[in-house]
C-alpha cells in the first residue's frame, strides 16, 4: 500500500522498498537458544533475567519508560 502510494507520487520504483514492521521469526527464534550466549550476556550468571528490547528508539516509543520500569522490578 505504501509502495503503491509512493509510486503514484512519481517516486522511482527502484528506490522504493518497504520493510515490514515485525521481527523475522525464522532468524530470531527460541530454537537458536544458546547456553553459552546466555552466560555471556549475564556475565556468568545464567539464572539472571535478561531484558531485550527489539524496536526503534524514537521519542514516540517510550523505550526509556520501559527501561526505568524494568530497572525498578524485583526479579
PDB file of N, CA, C and O in Angstrom:
ATOM      1  N   UNK A   1       0.827  -1.186   0.000  1.00  0.00           N
ATOM      2  CA  UNK A   1       0.000   0.000   0.000  1.00  0.00           C
ATOM      3  C   UNK A   1       0.880   1.262   0.000  1.00  0.00           C
ATOM      4  O   UNK A   1       0.650   2.177  -0.790  1.00  0.00           O
ATOM      5  N   UNK A   2       1.877   1.306   0.879  1.00  0.00           N
ATOM      6  CA  UNK A   2       2.788   2.441   0.929  1.00  0.00           C
ATOM      7  C   UNK A   2       3.550   2.548  -0.375  1.00  0.00           C
ATOM      8  O   UNK A   2       3.716   3.640  -0.918  1.00  0.00           O
ATOM      9  N   UNK A   3       4.016   1.410  -0.879  1.00  0.00           N
ATOM     10  CA  UNK A   3       4.785   1.399  -2.125  1.00  0.00           C
ATOM     11  C   UNK A   3       3.935   1.917  -3.282  1.00  0.00           C
ATOM     12  O   UNK A   3       4.431   2.664  -4.124  1.00  0.00           O
ATOM     13  N   UNK A   4       2.671   1.532  -3.333  1.00  0.00           N
ATOM     14  CA  UNK A   4       1.773   1.986  -4.393  1.00  0.00           C
ATOM     15  C   UNK A   4       1.555   3.494  -4.299  1.00  0.00           C
ATOM     16  O   UNK A   4       1.563   4.188  -5.315  1.00  0.00           O
ATOM     17  N   UNK A   5       1.362   3.997  -3.090  1.00  0.00           N
ATOM     18  CA  UNK A   5       1.165   5.434  -2.904  1.00  0.00           C
ATOM     19  C   UNK A   5       2.398   6.230  -3.321  1.00  0.00           C
ATOM     20  O   UNK A   5       2.276   7.281  -3.951  1.00  0.00           O
ATOM     21  N   UNK A   6       3.568   5.739  -2.977  1.00  0.00           N
ATOM     22  CA  UNK A   6       4.802   6.418  -3.377  1.00  0.00           C
ATOM     23  C   UNK A   6       4.967   6.400  -4.891  1.00  0.00           C
ATOM     24  O   UNK A   6       5.409   7.387  -5.479  1.00  0.00           O
ATOM     25  N   UNK A   7       4.618   5.297  -5.517  1.00  0.00           N
ATOM     26  CA  UNK A   7       4.697   5.201  -6.978  1.00  0.00           C
ATOM     27  C   UNK A   7       3.758   6.200  -7.642  1.00  0.00           C
ATOM     28  O   UNK A   7       4.110   6.819  -8.646  1.00  0.00           O
ATOM     29  N   UNK A   8       2.570   6.354  -7.082  1.00  0.00           N
ATOM     30  CA  UNK A   8       1.605   7.319  -7.629  1.00  0.00           C
ATOM     31  C   UNK A   8       2.125   8.749  -7.522  1.00  0.00           C
ATOM     32  O   UNK A   8       1.756   9.610  -8.321  1.00  0.00           O
ATOM     33  N   UNK A   9       2.975   9.000  -6.542  1.00  0.00           N
ATOM     34  CA  UNK A   9       3.530  10.334  -6.354  1.00  0.00           C
ATOM     35  C   UNK A   9       4.844  10.513  -7.103  1.00  0.00           C
ATOM     36  O   UNK A   9       5.653  11.378  -6.768  1.00  0.00           O
ATOM     37  N   UNK A  10       5.042   9.685  -8.117  1.00  0.00           N
ATOM     38  CA  UNK A  10       6.173   9.755  -9.031  1.00  0.00           C
ATOM     39  C   UNK A  10       7.525   9.487  -8.383  1.00  0.00           C
ATOM     40  O   UNK A  10       8.539  10.020  -8.835  1.00  0.00           O
ATOM     41  N   UNK A  11       7.556   8.683  -7.349  1.00  0.00           N
ATOM     42  CA  UNK A  11       8.826   8.214  -6.796  1.00  0.00           C
ATOM     43  C   UNK A  11       9.298   7.071  -7.690  1.00  0.00           C
ATOM     44  O   UNK A  11       8.482   6.296  -8.188  1.00  0.00           O
ATOM     45  N   UNK A  12      10.570   6.965  -7.891  1.00  0.00           N
ATOM     46  CA  UNK A  12      11.099   5.905  -8.747  1.00  0.00           C
ATOM     47  C   UNK A  12      10.944   4.546  -8.075  1.00  0.00           C
ATOM     48  O   UNK A  12      11.314   4.370  -6.914  1.00  0.00           O
ATOM     49  N   UNK A  13      10.403   3.607  -8.803  1.00  0.00           N
ATOM     50  CA  UNK A  13      10.156   2.264  -8.262  1.00  0.00           C
ATOM     51  C   UNK A  13      11.423   1.601  -7.743  1.00  0.00           C
ATOM     52  O   UNK A  13      11.371   0.889  -6.740  1.00  0.00           O
ATOM     53  N   UNK A  14      12.571   1.817  -8.407  1.00  0.00           N
ATOM     54  CA  UNK A  14      13.807   1.168  -7.995  1.00  0.00           C
ATOM     55  C   UNK A  14      14.300   1.675  -6.648  1.00  0.00           C
ATOM     56  O   UNK A  14      15.115   1.021  -5.997  1.00  0.00           O
ATOM     57  N   UNK A  15      13.818   2.824  -6.231  1.00  0.00           N
ATOM     58  CA  UNK A  15      14.252   3.393  -4.954  1.00  0.00           C
ATOM     59  C   UNK A  15      13.288   3.063  -3.809  1.00  0.00           C
ATOM     60  O   UNK A  15      13.533   3.440  -2.663  1.00  0.00           O
ATOM     61  N   UNK A  16      12.228   2.383  -4.109  1.00  0.00           N
ATOM     62  CA  UNK A  16      11.208   2.094  -3.101  1.00  0.00           C
ATOM     63  C   UNK A  16      11.362   0.676  -2.595  1.00  0.00           C
ATOM     64  O   UNK A  16      11.401  -0.276  -3.374  1.00  0.00           O
ATOM     65  N   UNK A  17      11.448   0.546  -1.292  1.00  0.00           N
ATOM     66  CA  UNK A  17      11.492  -0.765  -0.670  1.00  0.00           C
ATOM     67  C   UNK A  17      10.765  -0.659   0.666  1.00  0.00           C
ATOM     68  O   UNK A  17      11.061   0.235   1.459  1.00  0.00           O
ATOM     69  N   UNK A  18       9.845  -1.535   0.916  1.00  0.00           N
ATOM     70  CA  UNK A  18       9.064  -1.495   2.150  1.00  0.00           C
ATOM     71  C   UNK A  18       9.596  -2.545   3.102  1.00  0.00           C
ATOM     72  O   UNK A  18       9.687  -3.723   2.754  1.00  0.00           O
ATOM     73  N   UNK A  19       9.945  -2.119   4.299  1.00  0.00           N
ATOM     74  CA  UNK A  19      10.386  -3.036   5.345  1.00  0.00           C
ATOM     75  C   UNK A  19       9.211  -3.322   6.256  1.00  0.00           C
ATOM     76  O   UNK A  19       8.605  -2.387   6.779  1.00  0.00           O
ATOM     77  N   UNK A  20       8.870  -4.582   6.462  1.00  0.00           N
ATOM     78  CA  UNK A  20       7.752  -4.902   7.359  1.00  0.00           C
ATOM     79  C   UNK A  20       8.099  -4.559   8.802  1.00  0.00           C
ATOM     80  O   UNK A  20       9.260  -4.622   9.206  1.00  0.00           O
ATOM     81  N   UNK A  21       7.097  -4.203   9.559  1.00  0.00           N
ATOM     82  CA  UNK A  21       7.282  -3.871  10.975  1.00  0.00           C
ATOM     83  C   UNK A  21       7.100  -5.131  11.819  1.00  0.00           C
ATOM     84  O   UNK A  21       6.086  -5.302  12.496  1.00  0.00           O
ATOM     85  N   UNK A  22       8.063  -5.972  11.766  1.00  0.00           N
ATOM     86  CA  UNK A  22       7.965  -7.213  12.524  1.00  0.00           C
ATOM     87  C   UNK A  22       9.356  -7.808  12.710  1.00  0.00           C
ATOM     88  O   UNK A  22      10.319  -7.397  12.062  1.00  0.00           O
ATOM     89  N   UNK A  23       9.436  -8.769  13.595  1.00  0.00           N
ATOM     90  CA  UNK A  23      10.681  -9.496  13.825  1.00  0.00           C
ATOM     91  C   UNK A  23      10.652 -10.742  12.952  1.00  0.00           C
ATOM     92  O   UNK A  23       9.635 -11.432  12.889  1.00  0.00           O
ATOM     93  N   UNK A  24      11.741 -11.031  12.290  1.00  0.00           N
ATOM     94  CA  UNK A  24      11.843 -12.220  11.453  1.00  0.00           C
ATOM     95  C   UNK A  24      11.988 -13.440  12.358  1.00  0.00           C
ATOM     96  O   UNK A  24      13.074 -13.718  12.866  1.00  0.00           O
ATOM     97  N   UNK A  25      10.904 -14.156  12.552  1.00  0.00           N
ATOM     98  CA  UNK A  25      10.907 -15.292  13.473  1.00  0.00           C
ATOM     99  C   UNK A  25      11.669 -16.497  12.936  1.00  0.00           C
ATOM    100  O   UNK A  25      11.931 -17.442  13.680  1.00  0.00           O
ATOM    101  N   UNK A  26      12.028 -16.477  11.660  1.00  0.00           N
ATOM    102  CA  UNK A  26      12.874 -17.552  11.133  1.00  0.00           C
ATOM    103  C   UNK A  26      14.315 -17.370  11.599  1.00  0.00           C
ATOM    104  O   UNK A  26      15.063 -18.341  11.713  1.00  0.00           O
ATOM    105  N   UNK A  27      14.702 -16.126  11.869  1.00  0.00           N
ATOM    106  CA  UNK A  27      16.059 -15.821  12.310  1.00  0.00           C
ATOM    107  C   UNK A  27      16.117 -15.690  13.830  1.00  0.00           C
ATOM    108  O   UNK A  27      16.992 -16.262  14.480  1.00  0.00           O
ATOM    109  N   UNK A  28      15.172 -14.927  14.391  1.00  0.00           N
ATOM    110  CA  UNK A  28      15.141 -14.703  15.834  1.00  0.00           C
ATOM    111  C   UNK A  28      14.116 -15.647  16.445  1.00  0.00           C
ATOM    112  O   UNK A  28      12.938 -15.310  16.567  1.00  0.00           O
ATOM    113  N   UNK A  29      14.576 -16.821  16.822  1.00  0.00           N
ATOM    114  CA  UNK A  29      13.701 -17.904  17.234  1.00  0.00           C
ATOM    115  C   UNK A  29      14.298 -18.606  18.452  1.00  0.00           C
ATOM    116  O   UNK A  29      15.511 -18.804  18.514  1.00  0.00           O
ATOM    117  N   UNK A  30      13.460 -18.985  19.424  1.00  0.00           N
ATOM    118  CA  UNK A  30      13.975 -19.707  20.592  1.00  0.00           C
ATOM    119  C   UNK A  30      14.705 -20.999  20.257  1.00  0.00           C
ATOM    120  O   UNK A  30      15.456 -21.514  21.085  1.00  0.00           O
ATOM    121  N   UNK A  31      14.497 -21.528  19.058  1.00  0.00           N
ATOM    122  CA  UNK A  31      15.192 -22.750  18.665  1.00  0.00           C
ATOM    123  C   UNK A  31      16.702 -22.531  18.595  1.00  0.00           C
ATOM    124  O   UNK A  31      17.476 -23.486  18.660  1.00  0.00           O
ATOM    125  N   UNK A  32      17.120 -21.268  18.464  1.00  0.00           N
ATOM    126  CA  UNK A  32      18.538 -20.944  18.376  1.00  0.00           C
ATOM    127  C   UNK A  32      19.129 -20.556  19.734  1.00  0.00           C
ATOM    128  O   UNK A  32      20.220 -19.990  19.807  1.00  0.00           O
ATOM    129  N   UNK A  33      18.410 -20.860  20.786  1.00  0.00           N
ATOM    130  CA  UNK A  33      18.857 -20.544  22.145  1.00  0.00           C
ATOM    131  C   UNK A  33      20.219 -21.178  22.414  1.00  0.00           C
ATOM    132  O   UNK A  33      20.496 -22.299  21.988  1.00  0.00           O
ATOM    133  N   UNK A  34      21.065 -20.432  23.135  1.00  0.00           N
ATOM    134  CA  UNK A  34      22.410 -20.909  23.406  1.00  0.00           C
ATOM    135  C   UNK A  34      22.783 -20.656  24.864  1.00  0.00           C
ATOM    136  O   UNK A  34      22.740 -19.519  25.332  1.00  0.00           O
ATOM    137  N   UNK A  35      23.142 -21.702  25.567  1.00  0.00           N
ATOM    138  CA  UNK A  35      23.558 -21.563  26.966  1.00  0.00           C
ATOM    139  C   UNK A  35      24.830 -20.709  27.062  1.00  0.00           C
ATOM    140  O   UNK A  35      24.982 -19.914  27.989  1.00  0.00           O
ATOM    141  N   UNK A  36      25.729 -20.882  26.107  1.00  0.00           N
ATOM    142  CA  UNK A  36      26.971 -20.099  26.104  1.00  0.00           C
ATOM    143  C   UNK A  36      26.676 -18.607  25.937  1.00  0.00           C
ATOM    144  O   UNK A  36      27.292 -17.778  26.607  1.00  0.00           O
ATOM    145  N   UNK A  37      25.743 -18.262  25.055  1.00  0.00           N
ATOM    146  CA  UNK A  37      25.390 -16.849  24.865  1.00  0.00           C
ATOM    147  C   UNK A  37      24.696 -16.296  26.103  1.00  0.00           C
ATOM    148  O   UNK A  37      24.921 -15.150  26.491  1.00  0.00           O
ATOM    149  N   UNK A  38      23.845 -17.121  26.722  1.00  0.00           N
ATOM    150  CA  UNK A  38      23.166 -16.682  27.939  1.00  0.00           C
ATOM    151  C   UNK A  38      24.179 -16.379  29.040  1.00  0.00           C
ATOM    152  O   UNK A  38      24.047 -15.381  29.749  1.00  0.00           O
ATOM    153  N   UNK A  39      25.171 -17.220  29.183  1.00  0.00           N
ATOM    154  CA  UNK A  39      26.218 -16.977  30.185  1.00  0.00           C
ATOM    155  C   UNK A  39      27.019 -15.720  29.854  1.00  0.00           C
ATOM    156  O   UNK A  39      27.418 -14.970  30.745  1.00  0.00           O
ATOM    157  N   UNK A  40      27.244 -15.507  28.574  1.00  0.00           N
ATOM    158  CA  UNK A  40      27.980 -14.309  28.151  1.00  0.00           C
ATOM    159  C   UNK A  40      27.168 -13.042  28.445  1.00  0.00           C
ATOM    160  O   UNK A  40      27.713 -12.060  28.948  1.00  0.00           O
ATOM    161  N   UNK A  41      25.868 -13.063  28.133  1.00  0.00           N
ATOM    162  CA  UNK A  41      25.016 -11.891  28.338  1.00  0.00           C
ATOM    163  C   UNK A  41      24.771 -11.579  29.816  1.00  0.00           C
ATOM    164  O   UNK A  41      24.501 -10.432  30.173  1.00  0.00           O
ATOM    165  N   UNK A  42      24.866 -12.590  30.663  1.00  0.00           N
ATOM    166  CA  UNK A  42      24.606 -12.384  32.089  1.00  0.00           C
ATOM    167  C   UNK A  42      25.882 -12.355  32.913  1.00  0.00           C
ATOM    168  O   UNK A  42      25.841 -12.437  34.141  1.00  0.00           O
ATOM    169  N   UNK A  43      27.006 -12.238  32.238  1.00  0.00           N
ATOM    170  CA  UNK A  43      28.304 -12.170  32.917  1.00  0.00           C
ATOM    171  C   UNK A  43      28.520 -13.377  33.830  1.00  0.00           C
ATOM    172  O   UNK A  43      28.948 -13.239  34.976  1.00  0.00           O
ATOM    173  N   UNK A  44      28.214 -14.563  33.298  1.00  0.00           N
ATOM    174  CA  UNK A  44      28.439 -15.806  34.034  1.00  0.00           C
ATOM    175  C   UNK A  44      27.359 -16.165  35.039  1.00  0.00           C
ATOM    176  O   UNK A  44      27.557 -17.056  35.865  1.00  0.00           O
ATOM    177  N   UNK A  45      26.212 -15.484  34.982  1.00  0.00           N
ATOM    178  CA  UNK A  45      25.100 -15.750  35.899  1.00  0.00           C
ATOM    179  C   UNK A  45      23.864 -16.126  35.067  1.00  0.00           C
ATOM    180  O   UNK A  45      22.941 -15.320  34.945  1.00  0.00           O
ATOM    181  N   UNK A  46      23.833 -17.341  34.494  1.00  0.00           N
ATOM    182  CA  UNK A  46      22.784 -17.704  33.541  1.00  0.00           C
ATOM    183  C   UNK A  46      21.367 -17.730  34.110  1.00  0.00           C
ATOM    184  O   UNK A  46      20.400 -17.764  33.349  1.00  0.00           O
ATOM    185  N   UNK A  47      21.232 -17.716  35.429  1.00  0.00           N
ATOM    186  CA  UNK A  47      19.893 -17.688  36.023  1.00  0.00           C
ATOM    187  C   UNK A  47      19.319 -16.274  36.087  1.00  0.00           C
ATOM    188  O   UNK A  47      18.147 -16.097  36.419  1.00  0.00           O
ATOM    189  N   UNK A  48      20.126 -15.278  35.776  1.00  0.00           N
ATOM    190  CA  UNK A  48      19.676 -13.883  35.824  1.00  0.00           C
ATOM    191  C   UNK A  48      18.657 -13.606  34.722  1.00  0.00           C
ATOM    192  O   UNK A  48      18.651 -14.259  33.679  1.00  0.00           O
ATOM    193  N   UNK A  49      17.803 -12.627  34.978  1.00  0.00           N
ATOM    194  CA  UNK A  49      16.815 -12.210  33.987  1.00  0.00           C
ATOM    195  C   UNK A  49      17.487 -11.369  32.908  1.00  0.00           C
ATOM    196  O   UNK A  49      18.334 -10.524  33.197  1.00  0.00           O
ATOM    197  N   UNK A  50      17.099 -11.614  31.668  1.00  0.00           N
ATOM    198  CA  UNK A  50      17.610 -10.838  30.540  1.00  0.00           C
ATOM    199  C   UNK A  50      16.426 -10.095  29.929  1.00  0.00           C
ATOM    200  O   UNK A  50      15.410 -10.703  29.593  1.00  0.00           O
ATOM    201  N   UNK A  51      16.562  -8.786  29.789  1.00  0.00           N
ATOM    202  CA  UNK A  51      15.543  -7.971  29.145  1.00  0.00           C
ATOM    203  C   UNK A  51      16.094  -7.503  27.809  1.00  0.00           C
ATOM    204  O   UNK A  51      17.159  -6.889  27.744  1.00  0.00           O
ATOM    205  N   UNK A  52      15.351  -7.801  26.735  1.00  0.00           N
ATOM    206  CA  UNK A  52      15.784  -7.420  25.396  1.00  0.00           C
ATOM    207  C   UNK A  52      14.702  -6.555  24.776  1.00  0.00           C
ATOM    208  O   UNK A  52      13.523  -6.910  24.797  1.00  0.00           O
ATOM    209  N   UNK A  53      15.102  -5.425  24.226  1.00  0.00           N
ATOM    210  CA  UNK A  53      14.170  -4.549  23.518  1.00  0.00           C
ATOM    211  C   UNK A  53      14.477  -4.631  22.034  1.00  0.00           C
ATOM    212  O   UNK A  53      15.616  -4.420  21.617  1.00  0.00           O
ATOM    213  N   UNK A  54      13.467  -4.938  21.240  1.00  0.00           N
ATOM    214  CA  UNK A  54      13.628  -5.002  19.796  1.00  0.00           C
ATOM    215  C   UNK A  54      12.717  -3.941  19.208  1.00  0.00           C
ATOM    216  O   UNK A  54      11.492  -4.065  19.239  1.00  0.00           O
ATOM    217  N   UNK A  55      13.321  -2.913  18.681  1.00  0.00           N
ATOM    218  CA  UNK A  55      12.499  -1.863  18.091  1.00  0.00           C
ATOM    219  C   UNK A  55      13.271  -0.587  17.906  1.00  0.00           C
ATOM    220  O   UNK A  55      14.471  -0.511  18.167  1.00  0.00           O
ATOM    221  N   UNK A  56      12.559   0.406  17.452  1.00  0.00           N
ATOM    222  CA  UNK A  56      13.119   1.719  17.177  1.00  0.00           C
ATOM    223  C   UNK A  56      13.184   2.508  18.474  1.00  0.00           C
ATOM    224  O   UNK A  56      12.253   2.466  19.279  1.00  0.00           O
ATOM    225  N   UNK A  57      14.271   3.219  18.676  1.00  0.00           N
ATOM    226  CA  UNK A  57      14.427   4.019  19.886  1.00  0.00           C
ATOM    227  C   UNK A  57      14.086   5.480  19.602  1.00  0.00           C
ATOM    228  O   UNK A  57      14.907   6.374  19.809  1.00  0.00           O
ATOM    229  N   UNK A  58      12.888   5.702  19.135  1.00  0.00           N
ATOM    230  CA  UNK A  58      12.429   7.058  18.853  1.00  0.00           C
ATOM    231  C   UNK A  58      11.660   7.626  20.033  1.00  0.00           C
ATOM    232  O   UNK A  58      11.336   6.912  20.983  1.00  0.00           O
ATOM    233  N   UNK A  59      11.371   8.918  19.963  1.00  0.00           N
ATOM    234  CA  UNK A  59      10.675   9.601  21.059  1.00  0.00           C
ATOM    235  C   UNK A  59       9.291   9.003  21.318  1.00  0.00           C
ATOM    236  O   UNK A  59       8.843   8.969  22.464  1.00  0.00           O
ATOM    237  N   UNK A  60       8.623   8.543  20.296  1.00  0.00           N
ATOM    238  CA  UNK A  60       7.273   8.022  20.457  1.00  0.00           C
ATOM    239  C   UNK A  60       7.192   6.596  20.965  1.00  0.00           C
ATOM    240  O   UNK A  60       6.092   6.107  21.223  1.00  0.00           O
ATOM    241  N   UNK A  61       8.312   5.913  21.118  1.00  0.00           N
ATOM    242  CA  UNK A  61       8.277   4.508  21.528  1.00  0.00           C
ATOM    243  C   UNK A  61       8.221   4.327  23.036  1.00  0.00           C
ATOM    244  O   UNK A  61       7.873   3.248  23.515  1.00  0.00           O
ATOM    245  N   UNK A  62       8.555   5.355  23.783  1.00  0.00           N
ATOM    246  CA  UNK A  62       8.563   5.313  25.246  1.00  0.00           C
ATOM    247  C   UNK A  62       9.507   4.248  25.793  1.00  0.00           C
ATOM    248  O   UNK A  62       9.292   3.733  26.890  1.00  0.00           O
ATOM    249  N   UNK A  63      10.545   3.916  25.040  1.00  0.00           N
ATOM    250  CA  UNK A  63      11.519   2.923  25.490  1.00  0.00           C
ATOM    251  C   UNK A  63      12.161   3.303  26.825  1.00  0.00           C
ATOM    252  O   UNK A  63      12.379   2.419  27.653  1.00  0.00           O
ATOM    253  N   UNK A  64      12.472   4.578  27.070  1.00  0.00           N
ATOM    254  CA  UNK A  64      13.038   4.914  28.388  1.00  0.00           C
ATOM    255  C   UNK A  64      12.106   4.555  29.543  1.00  0.00           C
ATOM    256  O   UNK A  64      12.573   4.176  30.617  1.00  0.00           O
ATOM    257  N   UNK A  65      10.787   4.670  29.334  1.00  0.00           N
ATOM    258  CA  UNK A  65       9.836   4.300  30.378  1.00  0.00           C
ATOM    259  C   UNK A  65       9.922   2.811  30.686  1.00  0.00           C
ATOM    260  O   UNK A  65       9.839   2.404  31.845  1.00  0.00           O
ATOM    261  N   UNK A  66      10.087   2.006  29.648  1.00  0.00           N
ATOM    262  CA  UNK A  66      10.208   0.558  29.823  1.00  0.00           C
ATOM    263  C   UNK A  66      11.482   0.237  30.600  1.00  0.00           C
ATOM    264  O   UNK A  66      11.472  -0.582  31.519  1.00  0.00           O
ATOM    265  N   UNK A  67      12.574   0.890  30.219  1.00  0.00           N
ATOM    266  CA  UNK A  67      13.843   0.631  30.899  1.00  0.00           C
ATOM    267  C   UNK A  67      13.804   1.039  32.356  1.00  0.00           C
ATOM    268  O   UNK A  67      14.308   0.318  33.217  1.00  0.00           O
ATOM    269  N   UNK A  68      13.208   2.195  32.645  1.00  0.00           N
ATOM    270  CA  UNK A  68      13.099   2.641  34.047  1.00  0.00           C
ATOM    271  C   UNK A  68      12.216   1.671  34.825  1.00  0.00           C
ATOM    272  O   UNK A  68      12.554   1.291  35.946  1.00  0.00           O
ATOM    273  N   UNK A  69      11.106   1.273  34.251  1.00  0.00           N
ATOM    274  CA  UNK A  69      10.221   0.318  34.922  1.00  0.00           C
ATOM    275  C   UNK A  69      10.892  -1.009  35.174  1.00  0.00           C
ATOM    276  O   UNK A  69      10.745  -1.597  36.246  1.00  0.00           O
ATOM    277  N   UNK A  70      11.630  -1.482  34.189  1.00  0.00           N
ATOM    278  CA  UNK A  70      12.322  -2.770  34.339  1.00  0.00           C
ATOM    279  C   UNK A  70      13.394  -2.696  35.403  1.00  0.00           C
ATOM    280  O   UNK A  70      13.604  -3.660  36.140  1.00  0.00           O
ATOM    281  N   UNK A  71      14.076  -1.566  35.494  1.00  0.00           N
ATOM    282  CA  UNK A  71      15.144  -1.439  36.488  1.00  0.00           C
ATOM    283  C   UNK A  71      14.596  -1.407  37.908  1.00  0.00           C
ATOM    284  O   UNK A  71      15.321  -1.681  38.864  1.00  0.00           O
ATOM    285  N   UNK A  72      13.315  -1.071  38.045  1.00  0.00           N
ATOM    286  CA  UNK A  72      12.706  -0.989  39.364  1.00  0.00           C
ATOM    287  C   UNK A  72      12.031  -2.291  39.784  1.00  0.00           C
ATOM    288  O   UNK A  72      11.545  -2.399  40.910  1.00  0.00           O
ATOM    289  N   UNK A  73      11.996  -3.270  38.900  1.00  0.00           N
ATOM    290  CA  UNK A  73      11.362  -4.557  39.208  1.00  0.00           C
ATOM    291  C   UNK A  73      12.300  -5.402  40.066  1.00  0.00           C
ATOM    292  O   UNK A  73      13.510  -5.444  39.844  1.00  0.00           O
ATOM    293  N   UNK A  74      11.710  -6.066  41.042  1.00  0.00           N
ATOM    294  CA  UNK A  74      12.482  -7.024  41.830  1.00  0.00           C
ATOM    295  C   UNK A  74      12.347  -8.369  41.170  1.00  0.00           C
ATOM    296  O   UNK A  74      11.294  -9.001  41.246  1.00  0.00           O
ATOM    297  N   UNK A  75      13.392  -8.810  40.528  1.00  0.00           N
ATOM    298  CA  UNK A  75      13.327 -10.086  39.784  1.00  0.00           C
ATOM    299  C   UNK A  75      14.192 -11.099  40.480  1.00  0.00           C
ATOM    300  O   UNK A  75      14.288 -12.241  40.031  1.00  0.00           O
TER     301      UNK A  75
END
